Amino acid sequence: MEGRKIVWDQDKAAENLKKHHVSFDTAALVFLDPSRIERRDDSENNTSAEDRWQTLGVVGKVFFVVYTECVNEAETRIITARAASKAEKRSYYGNDERNIKGWTKAD
C-alpha cells in the first residue's frame, strides 16, 4: 500500500457515513495498520467485474473495509467501511481458527 493514493467517491462516502457511521477519512487509516489482514472479496455482495478486497485493521477499534486497486492510477479506492463484526474481530486477533480462513497478512 505504501506510495498509493487512497481515494473515494464523495457521494458514496456520505452514504457510508450515514449508514455505517464510519467516515472514509477514518477508513483510510486502516491501511497504516502494520497488523492489517486482507482477502479477496468473493462475497455475493461483489457484483462488480472489478477485483475487490476486504481488509481488517485497527484505527482505535477494528474496521472492515472493502476496496479496489486502480492499477493505472496507482490508487486504492475505498468502496465501503464499517465496524468489524465479532467474528471479524476474532479473525483479526487470531482467536478463532474457523474464521481466519482466507485472511492473510497484508503487504
ABEGO torsion letter per residue (X at the ends): XBGBBBBBBAAAAAAAAAAAGBBAAAAAAAAABAABBBBBBABAABABABBBBBBBBBBGBBBBBBBBBBAAAGBBBBABBBBBBAAAAAAAAGABAAAABGBBBBX
